[in-house]
Amino acid sequence: MAEIIQKDGTWTFDGDTVRIVPGNDKSVSRLRRTLGEIAVPLRAVAGLSYESGRKSGRLRLRLRDGADPLAQITGGALDESSDPYRLKVDNDRSGVAEYLVDEVRTALLLEQVPPGPADGYLLPGPAVPITVSAGDATVSFDGERIRLEWKWQAEEAKISGGPRTLELAEVSGVEWMPSASLENGFLRFSGPWTGPGRQEPKYDPYAVELWGFRNDPLMALLGAAVVARIPHPRAATAGDGPAAPALPPGAVGEPAAPAATGPSATAPDDGGHDHDALLRRLRELGELRTAGILTDEEFATAKQAVLRRM
C-alpha cells in the first residue's frame, strides 16, 4: 500500500482504490470538508502526476471524462484549494509522492484501464439530502426534488414568483460556473422550461446567481448530487445494463472511445493472483512493448510488478 499524509489531506492507494481524506488544517476548503472522504476506483482514473515546485509540489489525480459527476460539472474550474483531486506536498515528501505516482501508473498498466470516456459515472456523487446557501438563494435537494428559496438580495423578478420546486424527473441538465473577474457565476437547471433566449442567471427563476464568495463552490456539490441522479447521455450507446446517471448538457465530453483492438482489450481476472493469468499478463505486456505502446522503462516496471504478485 502507498500512502502520503499532508496537512491538506491523506491519499492512500491499495492497488484497487485511491482513497482521499481531507485534512483538518484550517486551510482546507469548505467544499473538501463537506464532501468528506472519496474512494476513487482504479477504473475511474486516467492518470496521476506529481509536479515539483520551489516551496512545495502538487499531486494531481486525473479522472476519466464522465467518471465523476463533480469533476464533470466543474470542468476543471474549481480553485486549487477546493479541488479534491489536487494535494499540496511538502518538498521533503516528494519521494513519497513519486512512489505513489509509480504505484498508480503501474496498476493502470497492469489492469489496462482505458483512458477514454466512461459510459457511466464510476463515483456516486455527493450524498443527499444536501442544502447550500450561497449567492441569491438557498437550494435543497433530497434525491427527488430541488427547492430554490430566494434571499432578500435576489432580484424582484425571482422573489415575486416565490420559492421554486423542481422534480428530479423534469431536470435534463445542470450547469455550474464560478465567478470570474467582473462576471458573476451561477448554478442553473435545465428542463422543459428551457427555451431560446434564456434569461440571465440574475433574473432566471431556475438559476442561482453566485457572487464570488467562499460558499460558491458548495453549489457545485449540490449540482453534482443532481447530475449523478439523472440519466447519463452515453448510457444509450454503452450496451446492455442499467442506465447510469448523466452529464449535464454542455459538459458532455467526446464520444466514447472505440473498443480496443490490440491484445487484451480487457484485463483478465487473475483469480486471486492466479499463476496462469499472471503469465498471460507478461505475454500481453511483451506484445504491448513490441507494438511500441509501452516504452522499455514502462515494460520493465510493469513486469516487475507482475513478478512480485507471482
N, C-alpha and C positions, 0 to 999 in steps of 0.2 A: 504493500500500500504506500502511496505517495501522499504527503501532507505538507502544507505550508500554513503557518499561523502568523498573522499580522494584526495590527491594530484595526484595520478596516474589516478584517474577517478571516475565516479559515476555509481553505479549499482542500478537499480530500478526493483522491481517486483510488478506487479499489479494483480497477480492471473492467468494471461494468458501468459505473456511475461517477460523475463528477458532482460532489456534494459541496454546496456553497452555503456557508453560515455567516451572516453579518456579524461584525464585531460590536463591542459595547462602547467603543470610543465615541465621544461626543461629536466627532466629525462625521460619523456615519449618518447618511441621509434618512429622512423620514420614510421615503419610499422603500429603502432596503430594510429598515426596521419593521415596517408594516408588512412587507412581503414575507419576511422571515426566511427560513431555510428553503433552499431549492435543490432538488435532486434531478440532475440532468442526465438522462440515459445516454450511453455512448452513441447510440444510433441517431441522436439528435445533434451530434457535434460535427461541425465542418472543419474545425481546426483550433489549435491553441498556440499562442505565441507569447514570447517574453521580449519586451523592449527595454533595454537598459537606458539609464539616464544619469546625469551628473550627481543628483542627490538621491534619487530613487528610481526604481524601474516599474514596469507595468506588466501584469499578466492580462491577456485579453482572450476570452473564450468566444469563438465564432460559432454560431449555430446555423444549421441548415435552414434555408429560406422556407418559411411555412411551418417550422417545427415548434415554435413558441409564440403564443399569442401576444405576449408583452413585447418581445423583440420585433414582431411584425408590425404592431400598431405604432411603435415609437420610431421604427425605421432608422435607428442609429442617432436619433435627435436628442436622446437623454444626455444631460450633462454628466461629466465623468463621476461626480460624487454620487449621482443617483443610479448610474448604470450598474446593475448587479453582476454583469459579466466582465467587469474590469476590477483588478485588485492592485492597489499600490503596494510595492515590495521594497523593503529596505535593501540597500546595496549589499549589506553583509549576508543577505539571504538569497542573493541572486543564484547561487549554485543550487539551492533547493528548488527555486522556481524553474531553472533549466532542466532539472531532473524530472519535475512534474510534467513539463512540456514533452520531454522524450518519452515518458511512460504513456502519455495520451496518444502521441503520434504513433508509437509502436502498436498500441491497441487498435487504432484506426486502420493501420495496415493489415494487421492480423485478421481482424473481423471484416475487413473490406467494406467499411461503411461508405455508401455512395455520397459524394459531396453535393449532389444536385438537390433540388427542392423536395420537400417531404409532401406526401399525398394527404397528410392529416396531421393535426397537432400531436406532438410526442410529449409535451408537457401540459399539465391540466389547466394552467392559468390560475390567477388569484382566487382564493376561497371566497365564498359568499355565505351569508349576506355581507355586503360592504357598503359603507356610506362615506362620502367625501364631501367636504365643504371647501370650495375654492372659487375664485372669480366671482361671478354674479349669481351663483346657485349652490344649493346643497343637493347632491344626487345620491340616491339609494338604489341598490339592486339586490333583490332577494333570490335570484336564479330564475324568476318567471316574469317579473315586472320591474321596470325602471321608473323611478319617480323623480321629477325635477321640481324643486321648490325654490322660488326666486328670492334673492336677498333684496333688501331695500335699495341697494346700489344698482340693481338691474334697470334696464330701460322700461318706461311705462308700457310699451308695446308688449313686453313679456308679463309684467306684473298684472296688467289688466285682464289677461287671459287666465290667471290663476295657475296653481300647480298643474303640471303635465304628467300623466301616467302613460307609459308605453308598454304594450305587451311584447314580450320577447319574440313571439311568433311573427310580429309585424316588422321587426328590425332586420334590415338586409345588410347593414354595414355600419362601421364606426370609424371616425377619423379623430386623431389627436394631433395637435400641432402646438409646440411650445411658443411662447412669445419670443420675438427676436427683434432687436433694435427698437424701432418705434411701433412695430406691428404686434398687436395682441395675439395670443394663442387662442385655442378653442378645443372643446370636445364636442363632436357633432354626430348625431344619429341619423341614419338614412332609412327610408321605408316608403310606404305608399304615399306619404305626404310630400316626398321629394319630387321636385319638378324643375323645369328650366328657369333660369333667373332666380336662383335661390337667394334668400336674404343673407346679409352679412350676419356672422355669429352674434353680433351685438343686439340684433333685433329678431333673430331666428328663435322661435319657441321650442325648437328641437336641438338647440345648441347651447353650450355653456361658454361664455367668454372668459378667457384667462388673462390675467394682467401681469404675470411675471413674478408672482410671489412664491414663497417656498412650498406651499401646498399644491401648486400646479401639477408637479409630476405625479401626485397621488391620483389625479383624474385619469392618468394613463393606466393605472392599476384597475380602476373601475371599468374603463373602456376595454381593457384586456379580458376582464372577467366576463363581459358581454360577448366579445368576439369569440372566446373559447367555447361558447354555447350556441352559436349559430352555424349552419352548415358550411363546411369547408368547400371552396369552389372547385378543388381538384378531386373531391370525393366521387363525382360522377364519372371520372376517367381513370380512377385508381383501381378498377377491377372489382371483384366481389368483396363483400364485407360491409359492415355498418358504416354509415356516413360519419365523417369526422367533423368537428367544429370548424368554423370558417375564418378566412381572411377578410378584412374589410375591403370594399371597393377602393381602388386607387392604391392599395398596399399589396396587391397580388403580385408575386414575383414572376419570373419567367416560367413557361410551361414546364411540366415535369420532364426531367431528363429521360431519354430513351433507355431501355434496359441494356445493361452491359452485355457485350457480345464476346468478350475475351474469356479466358479460362476463369472459372469460379466467379460467375456473376453474383452468386450468393455464397456467403461463407458457410461451410458445413458445420453441423452441430458436432462439437468434439466429444459429446457424451461424457463429460467429466474428465477431459484430457485423454480421451481415447487415443491409443497409440497410432492406429491406422489413420485416424482423422488428422493427427498432427503430421504424419508423414505426407499426407495429401497436401497439407498446408505448405510444407517445404517444397514440394514439387511445383505448387502454384506460384510460390514466391520466385522460384528459379525461372519459371516461364515469364513472369512479370519483368524480371531483370533482363532476360533475353529480348523481350519485346521493347525494352527501353523505357518502360513505365516506372520502374524503380532504379535509382542510382545504385552503384556498388555499396555506398555507405548505408543507404536505406535498407538494402537487401541484407547486409551484414547485421544491422541492428535487429531487424525483424527475425532473422534466422536464429540469433542468439536468444531472443525471447521465446521462440518455439522450443528450442533445445532445453531451456530452463524448465518449461512446462512438461517435457518428456522425462 
